[in-house]
Each structure stands twice: as structure tokens, then as C-alpha cells.
Amino acid sequence: MNLAIIPARRGSKRIANKNVKSFLGKPIIAYSIDVAKESGIFETVMVSTNCPQISEVARNYGADVPFMRSEEASNDHAGLEEVLEEVINSYLNLGIRYENACIILATAPFVTISKLKLGLELLKKEKCSSVVPVCRFAYPVQRSLKIVEERLELIWSEYYQYRSQDLEPAYHYVGQFYWIRVSELEKVKNNFFQGAQPLEIPETEVQDIDSLSDWDLAEFKYQWLQREKRQ
């Protein structure tokens, strides 16, 4: 059995009411709920929240909210690991056991059914503990710069003479979802990335949403992707 967990606590510091803010006409969390339900691969699609407003929106779009998130898993220092563990244990207390869990972020309109299904296939095929979608950095991180006393410096000066194509590619997490094998939760709960099976996502399908300008860019990129699919 597969469980979709959509974490959505209240209290966003940078974008007010971020998880239920309208994204091209509907609450952004609705995109995560819709894609999870339409994928057909989850027995349960649930939202973990400490907010009655988010809970109401989630239920309106067909997600389960069987319990509210605890204070311990809702503070500013709590991570997705605490949310995952709380949800899995809460279902176990109800006598419900899941084989695999997928954390889908509430602000992830670029998640697609095909990505979710491919992630599950990799989890089963590769016998790994977790699957993490990543995107390659467009520029070699080994040649990163920093500003020291208003002047530029290389962070790693030893790479200055290297050609870009000779440097090892680096990747970053794309902020969309994680697949976890529940039986190995204790192994991965402190680090979803270590030893995870990567699922590479193109840069055109990735957008962090941490500011209002990010939000505008995400809406623009989402509309562009939808037009590309129709052509």
C-alpha cells in the first residue's frame, strides 16, 4: 500500500498563507492533492497540517485529514522527518500499515503523474530506501564566488584553471517530493538524501517558491509548460 503525505503547516514567514494562496486560480496545495489522487497509485492521500483553514481546503479538494499535526511536529525547527514519522506512527496506531510513503510538498505545482509513477518504479526496481528528484546546477558549483569585504573571491580557487566540462556535475533537490520505503524509515529519517536513488528533473520543470517574485516566475513557467504540452 502506498501513502501520499502532503505537509502543510500554517505560519509561512516569507509568503503569507503560502500553502493555500491562489496559484493561477486555485489554492496551490490543490495541485499536489489533484496529482496524487489522479495518479491512481495511492490508497490514501492525506494532508498533515496544524491549521483549520488548510484542513478545510484540503478536504474540499478530496484529501484526508484524519488527525491534526502535533505542536512538536509544527514548530519552526521540525523537519519533514518528524512529520513523516508522526504520520506513519499515527496510522500504525489505527492498525493501518503502508509499504511506501511519498511526501509531496504543498507548494509543488510542477509535480506530474509520470514523475510520481517513475519514482515509485525506481523505489521498487532499485531496492533503495528512498528516491529523490534532483536537478543539475546550470553552472559548475566548484567555480562559485563569494563576496569578502565587498570584493569577489573564489570559494575553491584550486578549480580556477579547470574547464567547465572537466568538473564533476553537482545537483540540488528540486523541492517536489520524496519516495520512502516505510520499512527503512529509521535508516533514512535523518537524511533522505544519503544513498537515495536520484530522479533527474529538467531545469524547465523546477522552480523554488520562496518569495513573491518566485511565485510570479512559477506561474509564468507553469503556463509556459502547459502551452508546450498542448503543442
FIVEX-743893 format. One line per 2 residues: for each residue x, y negated, z of N, C-alpha, C, O. Coordinates in steps of 0.1 Angstrom, whole numbers. Each point is the difference from the previous one (the first is absolute). Layout:
REM FIVEX-743893
X,Y,Z,X,Y,Z,X,Y,Z,X,Y,Z  ...
//
This chain:
REM FIVEX-743893
8,12,0,-8,-12,0,9,-12,0,10,-1,6  -15,-9,-13,8,-13,-1,-8,-12,6,-12,-1,-2
19,-7,9,-5,-11,7,6,-13,-5,12,-1,-1  -21,-9,-3,5,-13,-4,-2,-10,12,-11,-1,5
22,-5,-1,-1,-10,12,3,-13,-6,11,-3,-6  -20,-7,8,3,-14,-4,1,-8,12,-10,-4,7
22,0,-3,2,-8,12,-4,-15,-3,5,-6,-10  -13,0,19,-4,-14,-2,-3,-7,13,-12,-1,4
22,-3,3,-3,-7,13,-2,-15,-3,4,-5,-10  -11,-1,20,-2,-15,-1,13,-7,4,8,6,7
-8,-19,-10,11,-8,6,11,-3,-10,11,-2,5  -13,2,-18,10,-3,-9,5,-14,2,-7,-9,1
20,8,0,6,-13,4,2,-9,-12,-1,-13,1  4,18,-13,4,-8,-12,-12,-3,-9,-1,-10,-6
-9,20,5,-12,-2,-8,-12,3,9,-1,11,4  -7,-21,-1,-11,2,9,-10,11,-6,-3,-1,-12
-1,10,21,-10,10,-4,5,8,-13,-9,3,-9  22,-1,8,6,6,-12,-7,12,-5,-3,2,-12
-1,8,21,-5,13,-4,-14,-1,-6,-3,9,-7  -4,-19,10,-14,-2,-6,-1,-12,-9,-11,-3,-4
22,-4,2,0,-12,-9,-4,5,-14,4,10,-5  -12,-19,-2,-4,4,-13,11,0,-10,8,-10,-1
-7,21,-6,10,2,-11,-7,2,-13,-5,11,-2  4,-21,-6,-7,0,-13,-15,5,2,-5,8,-8
-1,-13,19,-14,2,1,-5,11,10,-12,1,3  21,6,3,-4,9,11,11,2,10,12,-3,-3
-15,7,16,10,0,10,12,9,-5,-2,11,-5  14,-15,8,12,7,-5,0,14,5,5,9,-7
-10,-6,19,0,13,6,-9,10,-9,3,12,0  -13,-18,-6,-9,8,-8,8,8,-12,-5,10,-4
15,-16,-1,8,6,-11,6,13,6,0,10,-7  6,-10,19,6,12,5,-11,10,3,2,12,-2
-13,-16,8,-11,10,2,-5,6,-12,-2,12,-1  -1,-20,-9,-5,4,-13,9,11,-7,-5,10,-4
18,-14,3,9,9,-7,2,14,8,1,10,-7  -2,-11,20,1,12,8,-12,9,-2,1,12,-2
-13,-18,2,-12,8,-2,-1,5,-14,-4,11,-2  7,-19,-8,-2,4,-14,11,10,-4,-2,7,-10
13,-6,17,10,10,-3,-5,15,1,4,8,-7  -13,-6,16,-6,13,3,9,10,7,-2,12,0
13,-17,5,10,9,6,0,-1,16,8,7,6  -17,-15,-1,-1,-1,15,-13,5,5,-11,-4,-5
12,12,16,-12,4,7,-6,-12,8,-12,-1,2  22,-7,3,-4,-12,8,7,-12,-4,13,1,-2
-20,-12,0,7,-13,-2,-4,-9,12,-12,-3,1  21,0,8,-3,-7,12,8,-13,1,11,-1,-6
-16,-9,13,7,-12,3,3,-1,15,-9,2,8  21,-5,-5,4,-1,14,1,-15,3,9,-7,-5
-18,2,13,0,-15,3,-4,-2,14,-6,8,7  10,-20,-2,-5,-5,13,-9,-12,-1,-3,-7,9
-3,5,-22,-8,-12,-3,-14,4,-4,-1,8,-10  -9,-12,17,-14,3,-4,-3,-5,-15,-7,7,-7
12,-19,3,-3,-5,-13,6,10,-11,-7,3,-9  20,1,11,6,9,-9,-7,13,0,-2,6,-11
-2,-1,23,-8,12,1,-13,0,-9,-3,9,-7  -4,-20,8,-12,-2,-7,2,0,-15,-7,7,-8
17,-14,3,3,-1,-14,4,14,-5,-4,5,-11  13,2,19,4,14,-4,-12,9,-2,0,8,-9
-9,-8,19,-12,9,-1,-8,-4,-12,-6,9,-6  4,-22,3,-8,-4,-11,6,5,-13,-8,2,-10
21,1,9,6,5,-12,2,15,1,7,6,-9  -13,1,19,0,14,0,11,7,8,1,12,-1
7,-19,8,10,6,9,-5,4,13,-10,-6,5  16,16,1,-4,3,14,8,-8,10,12,-3,-2
-18,-1,13,7,-7,11,-5,8,12,-8,-5,8  13,17,-5,-5,8,11,4,-4,13,-6,4,10
16,-13,-9,5,-5,13,8,-13,-2,5,-1,-11  -5,-7,21,8,-13,-2,14,2,5,3,9,8
6,-16,-14,14,2,3,3,-5,15,-6,-10,4  15,17,3,3,-4,13,8,-13,1,6,-4,-11
-5,-2,22,8,-12,2,15,3,-2,7,-8,-6  -3,20,10,14,4,-1,5,1,-15,11,-3,-3
-21,7,-6,3,1,-14,-3,-12,-8,0,0,-12  -4,-11,19,-5,-12,-6,9,-12,2,-2,-11,-6
12,12,15,8,-12,3,10,-3,-11,2,8,-9  5,-19,10,9,-5,-10,12,9,-2,6,0,-11
-3,9,21,12,8,-2,-4,15,-4,9,8,-2  -21,-5,1,-5,13,-4,2,2,-15,-4,-9,-8
9,20,4,2,2,-14,-10,11,-6,-9,4,8  11,-1,-20,-9,10,-6,2,14,6,-10,8,0
21,-6,6,3,13,6,-10,2,12,-6,11,2  4,-22,6,-9,1,11,-15,2,-4,-7,7,6
4,-14,-17,-14,1,-6,-2,15,-5,-10,6,4  19,-1,-11,-1,13,-6,-1,11,12,-9,8,-1
17,-9,11,0,9,11,-13,-1,7,-6,10,4  1,-22,-1,-13,-2,7,-11,6,-8,-9,7,6
8,-9,-19,-11,5,-8,0,15,-1,-10,7,2  22,-1,-4,1,15,-1,-4,6,13,-7,10,0
12,-15,11,-4,5,13,-14,-1,4,-6,8,6  0,-19,-11,-15,-3,3,-8,11,-8,-10,5,6
14,-2,-18,-8,10,-7,3,14,6,-10,8,0  22,-6,4,2,13,7,-8,2,12,-5,11,3
3,-22,5,-9,1,11,-14,3,-3,-8,5,8  4,-9,-21,-14,4,-5,0,13,-6,-11,5,-5
22,2,5,1,14,-6,2,0,-15,-3,10,-7  8,-22,2,2,-1,-15,14,-1,-3,7,-8,6
-2,17,-14,14,1,-3,3,-2,-15,-7,6,-9  16,-15,5,3,-3,-14,14,5,-3,9,0,8
-8,4,-20,13,5,-5,9,-12,-4,12,0,3  -17,-9,-10,7,-11,-5,-7,-13,3,-12,-1,0
20,-10,2,-6,-13,2,7,-10,-9,12,0,-3  -20,-9,-2,5,-11,-8,-4,-13,6,-12,-4,1
22,-4,3,-2,-14,4,-1,-9,-12,10,-1,-7  -21,-5,5,-2,-10,-11,-2,-13,6,-9,-3,8
18,-7,-11,-1,-13,6,-13,-7,-4,-5,2,-11  0,-10,20,-12,-7,-3,1,-11,-11,-10,-4,-6
22,-1,4,3,-10,-10,8,6,-11,11,-5,-3  -17,15,-4,8,7,-10,-9,2,-13,-3,11,-3
-1,-22,-3,-9,2,-12,6,6,-12,-6,4,-10  20,-2,10,7,6,-11,1,15,1,5,7,-9
-10,-1,20,-1,15,1,-10,5,-10,-10,-5,-2  14,16,-5,-8,6,-10,-3,15,4,7,6,8
-17,-1,-14,-4,14,3,12,9,-5,4,10,7  2,-13,-18,11,8,-6,12,0,10,6,10,1
-3,-21,5,11,-1,9,-3,9,13,9,7,4  -21,-8,1,-3,8,12,1,15,-3,5,7,8
-10,-3,-20,0,14,-4,14,5,-2,4,11,4  4,-20,-10,14,4,-3,8,1,13,8,9,2
-11,-18,8,6,1,13,-3,13,7,9,6,6  -22,-2,-7,-4,13,6,7,12,-6,4,9,6
-4,-10,-20,7,11,-7,15,2,4,5,11,2  1,-23,0,14,0,4,2,6,14,9,8,3
-18,-12,6,0,5,14,-1,15,0,7,7,8  -15,-1,-16,-2,14,-1,11,7,-7,5,10,4
-1,-15,-15,10,6,-9,14,0,6,7,10,-1  -3,-22,6,14,-1,5,2,4,14,11,0,5
-22,5,2,1,5,14,7,-10,9,8,3,9  -11,-16,-11,6,-11,8,-10,-4,11,-11,4,0
17,-12,10,-8,-4,11,-9,-12,-4,-11,-2,5  16,-6,-14,-8,-12,-4,4,-5,-14,10,4,-6
-19,-11,0,2,-6,-13,-2,-15,1,-10,-5,5  20,-3,-10,0,-14,1,1,-7,-14,10,3,-7
-19,-11,3,2,-7,-13,10,-12,2,-1,-7,9  10,6,-19,10,-10,1,2,-7,-14,-5,5,-10
11,-16,10,3,-8,-12,14,-3,0,6,-4,10  0,4,-22,15,-3,-1,1,-15,0,-7,-8,-6
18,3,14,3,-14,0,4,-4,-14,8,7,-7  -13,-19,3,3,-5,-14,15,-4,-1,5,1,-11
1,-5,22,14,-5,0,8,8,10,-6,4,10  18,0,-13,8,8,9,1,-6,14,5,-12,1
-9,19,9,1,-6,13,14,-1,5,3,-8,9  7,15,-15,14,0,4,6,-14,-3,10,-4,6
-17,-4,-15,5,-13,-3,-8,-11,6,-1,-11,-6  -6,14,17,-8,-10,7,8,-11,5,12,2,3
-18,-14,-1,6,-12,5,-6,-4,13,-12,4,3  19,-11,5,-5,-6,12,5,-14,1,9,-4,-7
-16,-4,15,4,-14,2,6,-2,14,-7,3,10  19,-7,-10,7,-3,13,5,-14,0,8,-5,-8
-14,-3,18,3,-14,1,-1,-7,-13,8,-8,-5  -20,11,-2,-4,-7,-12,8,4,-12,0,-8,-10
8,19,11,8,4,-11,-3,15,-3,-3,8,9  4,-4,-22,-2,14,-4,12,9,3,11,-4,-1
-15,16,6,10,10,2,-6,13,-5,-12,3,1  21,6,-6,-4,13,-3,-2,8,13,9,-1,9
-19,9,-8,-2,9,12,11,11,-1,6,4,10  -4,2,-22,10,10,-2,9,-4,-11,-2,3,-12
13,-10,16,9,-6,-10,7,11,-8,5,-2,-11  -4,14,16,7,11,-6,-6,4,-14,6,7,-8
-19,-11,7,-7,4,-13,0,-11,-10,-6,2,-11  13,-13,13,0,-11,-9,4,4,-14,-5,-5,-10
16,13,9,5,3,-13,-7,12,-7,3,3,-12  -13,3,18,-7,11,-6,-10,-5,-10,-6,-11,2
4,18,-13,-11,-2,-9,-13,4,6,0,10,8  -11,-17,-11,-13,4,6,-4,14,-3,-5,7,9
8,-2,-21,-4,14,-4,9,10,7,-4,12,0  15,-16,7,8,10,7,-3,1,15,5,9,7
-15,-17,-3,-4,0,14,-12,10,2,-8,1,-8  8,5,20,-10,10,3,-14,-7,1,0,-10,8
-10,14,-14,-13,-6,1,-5,1,15,2,9,7  -9,-20,-3,-6,0,13,-15,-2,-1,-5,-5,-10
-3,10,19,-14,0,-1,-7,-6,13,7,0,11  -19,-5,-12,-7,-4,12,-14,6,0,-6,3,-11
0,-2,23,-13,5,1,-10,-10,-5,2,-12,1  -13,16,-8,-8,-9,-7,-13,-4,8,-8,-8,-5
7,13,17,-12,-5,8,-13,5,-5,-9,-9,0  7,21,-4,-12,5,-5,-6,12,8,-11,-1,5
19,12,-4,-5,11,7,12,9,4,11,-1,-5  -14,11,14,9,10,4,-8,13,0,-11,1,5
17,10,-10,-6,14,3,9,6,11,12,0,0  -19,7,9,7,6,11,-6,14,2,-12,3,0
21,7,2,-4,14,3,-2,0,16,9,-2,7  -22,4,-3,-3,-2,14,8,10,9,3,-4,11
-1,16,-16,8,9,8,14,-5,4,6,5,9  -1,-14,-17,13,-6,2,0,-14,6,10,-8,-2
-21,4,8,-2,-13,5,11,-4,10,5,-11,-1  -2,20,10,11,-3,10,13,-3,-7,8,-8,5
-5,14,-16,12,-1,-7,2,-14,-7,10,-5,0  -22,0,-5,1,-12,-8,-6,-12,6,2,-11,-6
-8,12,18,-8,-11,5,9,-12,3,-5,-12,0  18,14,3,9,-11,3,7,-6,-12,7,-10,0
-9,17,-12,7,-5,-12,-7,8,-12,5,11,-4  -15,-18,-2,-6,7,-12,9,1,-12,-2,8,-8
13,-16,8,8,-1,-12,11,11,0,3,5,-11  3,-2,22,11,9,0,-3,14,-5,-9,7,5
15,-4,-17,-3,13,-6,-13,1,-7,-4,11,-5  -3,-22,3,-13,0,-7,2,3,-15,11,-4,-5
-21,9,-1,0,2,-15,-4,-14,-6,-11,-5,3  20,-1,-11,-4,-13,-6,-10,2,-12,1,9,-7
-10,-19,6,-9,-1,-11,3,-14,-6,-5,-10,6  12,9,-17,4,-13,-5,-12,-7,-8,-7,6,-8
5,-18,12,-11,-8,-6,6,-12,-8,10,-6,5  -15,3,-17,6,-11,-7,-3,-14,6,-10,-1,7
19,-8,-9,-1,-13,7,-12,-7,-4,-5,-8,8  -1,10,-20,-12,-7,-4,-12,5,9,-10,-7,0
11,18,7,-11,5,8,2,-2,15,-5,7,8  14,-17,-5,4,-2,14,-1,-15,4,5,-8,-8
-11,5,19,0,-14,5,-2,0,15,-10,4,5  20,-10,2,-2,-2,14,-10,-12,2,0,-9,-9
-8,10,19,-10,-10,3,2,-5,14,-7,4,9  16,-13,-7,4,-5,13,-3,-15,1,1,-6,11
-5,-1,-22,-3,-14,1,-11,-3,-10,-4,8,-8  -2,-20,9,-10,-4,-10,4,0,-14,-7,3,-9
20,-7,7,5,0,-14,2,15,-5,-2,2,-11  6,7,20,0,14,-3,-14,5,-4,-2,7,-10
-8,-12,17,-14,4,-3,-4,-4,-14,-6,8,-7  9,-21,4,-3,-5,-14,7,8,-10,-6,3,-11
19,0,13,7,8,-10,-5,14,-1,-1,5,-11  -3,1,22,-6,13,0,-13,1,-8,-2,9,-8
-6,-19,9,-13,-1,-7,3,-2,-15,-6,7,-9  16,-15,6,4,-2,-15,5,13,-5,-4,4,-11
13,3,18,6,12,-5,-11,11,-1,1,8,-10  -10,-7,19,-10,10,0,-9,-2,-13,-3,10,-7
-1,-22,5,-8,-3,-12,8,4,-13,-6,5,-9  18,-8,9,9,3,-12,0,15,-2,-1,5,-11
3,3,22,0,14,-1,-13,6,-5,-1,9,-8  -10,-15,12,-13,4,-4,-2,-2,-15,-6,8,-7
11,-20,2,-1,-3,-14,8,10,-8,-4,5,-11  16,-2,16,9,10,-7,-6,13,-1,1,7,-11
-9,-2,21,-6,13,0,-11,0,-11,-3,11,-6  -4,-22,4,-11,0,-10,5,-1,-14,-8,3,-9
20,-6,7,5,-2,-14,4,14,-6,5,0,-11
//
